[in-house]
Amino acid sequence: MELENLKEAWTALDNRLKRNEELNESIILEMMKSKAGKIVNRFIALEMFSVTVLILMVPFCIYCLNMRKFPVWNVFMLFMAAVCFIYPFWGVYKLHGLMKFNLTKSVGNNILCMNRYNIQLEREKKVFWYFFLPVLIIFGVLIYAAAKATLPLWTFLICVFSLGGLVSYWSYKKYDKSIESVLNSLEEIRELKEE
């Protein structure tokens, strides 16, 4: 009699432990989904913000075209207007891929979306570091030389470019960490679903 009671108690305890384990797994799964979803939503918001700001910068660049009397300034403003006009298409393309991220769909599809976004960011970084930033520096130097800027203004220009480079490096690193965090969360979700 005591042996049967012990077996029943053991079975009840085993069932309770299984339910607790399932509950813990579902809580962990929801936490991982929530974490990944928040980061992706932040990416979407930042992309929408940058697209909007750059679209609004096009008329400003055109307005600034004839503010200075030297031609380098006008070429620079045309270059900036072109960048502000072209980049939103790239931003919308990245947004289109991010909008496919859906935690109710398969984990493999979401991993594919994040890897595609990561590749797009890597390309963007290369264009920024190897083309856009050097062109900005060249234009800055040419404009300051044409304006016959004083030493304090040259110091200011150097500080602005140094600060801009550091902020860009920091923000791209933050993007990399966030993408890695989403991919890790998705891998953990995949492992929990396979168990």
C-alpha positions in Angstrom: 0.0 0.0 0.0 2.7 2.4 0.9 4.6 1.5 -2.2 1.6 2.4 -4.4 1.2 5.7 -2.6 4.9 6.4 -3.1 4.6 5.6 -6.8 1.6 7.9 -7.2 3.4 10.7 -5.3 6.4 10.2 -7.5 4.3 10.2 -10.7 2.5 13.4 -9.5 5.8 15.1 -8.7 7.2 14.0 -12.1 4.2 15.4 -13.9 4.4 18.7 -12.0 8.2 19.0 -12.9 7.4 18.4 -16.6 4.7 21.1 -16.5 7.1 23.5 -14.7 9.8 22.7 -17.3 7.3 23.3 -20.2 6.2 26.5 -18.5 9.8 27.7 -18.0 10.6 26.9 -21.7 7.5 28.9 -22.9 8.5 31.8 -20.7 12.1 31.8 -22.0 10.7 31.5 -25.6 8.5 34.5 -25.1 11.4 36.5 -23.6 13.6 35.7 -26.5 10.9 36.6 -29.0 10.2 39.9 -27.2 13.9 40.8 -27.1 14.4 40.1 -30.8 11.2 41.9 -31.7 12.1 45.0 -29.8 15.5 45.3 -31.5 14.1 44.8 -34.9 11.4 47.4 -34.2 14.1 49.8 -33.2 15.9 49.1 -36.5 12.7 49.8 -38.4 12.1 53.0 -36.5 15.7 54.2 -37.1 15.6 53.4 -40.8 12.2 55.2 -41.2 13.7 58.2 -39.3 16.8 58.4 -41.5 14.8 58.0 -44.7 12.5 60.9 -43.6 15.3 63.2 -42.6 17.2 62.7 -45.8 14.2 63.3 -47.9 13.7 66.6 -46.0 17.4 67.5 -46.5 17.1 67.5 -50.3 15.3 70.9 -50.5 17.6 72.3 -47.9 20.7 71.4 -49.9 19.1 72.9 -53.0 18.3 76.1 -51.0 22.0 76.3 -49.8 23.3 76.0 -53.4 24.1 79.7 -54.0 24.8 80.8 -50.4 28.6 81.0 -51.0 30.4 82.7 -53.9 32.9 79.9 -54.6 32.0 76.9 -56.9 33.3 74.2 -54.6 30.4 75.0 -52.3 27.9 74.6 -55.1 29.4 71.2 -56.1 29.4 70.1 -52.5 25.7 71.0 -52.1 24.9 69.2 -55.4 26.7 66.2 -54.1 24.8 66.3 -50.7 21.5 66.8 -52.5 22.3 63.7 -54.7 23.2 61.6 -51.6 20.1 62.8 -49.8 18.0 61.9 -52.8 19.6 58.5 -53.5 20.0 57.1 -50.0 16.3 57.0 -49.2 15.9 54.4 -51.9 18.5 52.2 -50.2 16.8 52.8 -46.9 13.4 51.8 -48.3 15.1 48.6 -49.7 16.5 47.8 -46.3 13.1 48.5 -44.7 11.4 46.2 -47.1 13.7 43.3 -46.0 13.2 44.2 -42.3 9.4 44.2 -42.6 9.6 40.5 -43.6 10.8 39.8 -40.1 7.9 38.1 -38.3 8.2 36.0 -35.2 5.0 34.1 -36.0 6.7 32.7 -39.1 9.6 30.2 -39.2 12.8 30.9 -37.3 14.8 30.2 -40.5 13.0 32.9 -42.4 13.8 35.4 -39.6 17.4 34.4 -39.5 17.5 34.9 -43.3 16.0 38.4 -42.9 18.6 39.4 -40.2 21.5 38.0 -42.2 20.3 39.9 -45.3 20.1 43.1 -43.2 23.5 42.5 -41.8 25.0 42.1 -45.3 23.3 45.4 -46.4 24.8 47.2 -43.4 28.2 45.8 -44.2 27.9 47.2 -47.7 26.7 50.5 -46.3 29.7 50.7 -44.0 32.1 50.1 -46.8 30.5 52.9 -48.9 30.6 55.2 -45.9 34.2 54.5 -44.8 35.8 54.2 -48.3 33.8 56.7 -50.3 31.5 59.1 -48.5 33.7 60.1 -45.5 36.8 60.7 -47.7 34.7 62.8 -50.2 33.3 64.8 -47.2 36.8 65.4 -45.9 38.1 66.5 -49.4 35.1 68.9 -49.8 35.6 70.3 -46.3 39.3 71.0 -47.0 38.6 72.5 -50.4 35.8 74.7 -49.0 37.9 75.9 -46.1 40.8 76.6 -48.5 38.6 78.6 -50.8 37.2 80.6 -47.9 40.7 81.2 -46.5 39.7 79.9 -43.1 41.6 80.8 -40.0 43.4 78.3 -37.8 40.6 78.0 -35.2 38.2 77.1 -38.1 40.6 74.5 -39.3 40.8 73.1 -35.8 37.0 73.0 -35.6 36.8 71.1 -39.0 39.3 68.5 -37.7 37.3 68.1 -34.5 34.0 67.8 -36.4 35.4 65.1 -38.7 37.1 63.2 -35.8 33.9 63.3 -33.8 31.8 62.3 -36.8 34.1 59.4 -37.5 34.0 58.2 -33.8 30.2 58.5 -33.6 29.8 56.6 -36.9 32.2 53.9 -35.7 30.4 53.6 -32.4 26.9 53.4 -34.0 27.9 50.8 -36.5 29.4 48.7 -33.7 26.2 49.1 -31.8 24.3 47.9 -34.8 26.6 44.8 -35.1 26.0 43.9 -31.4 22.3 44.3 -31.8 22.2 42.1 -34.9 24.3 39.5 -33.1 21.9 39.6 -30.2 18.9 39.1 -32.4 20.6 36.2 -34.2 21.5 34.6 -30.9 17.9 34.9 -29.7 16.7 33.3 -32.9 19.1 30.4 -32.5 17.9 29.9 -28.9 14.3 30.0 -30.1 15.1 27.4 -32.7 16.8 25.1 -30.1 13.8 25.4 -27.7 11.4 24.5 -30.5 13.4 21.5 -31.5 13.5 20.1 -28.0 
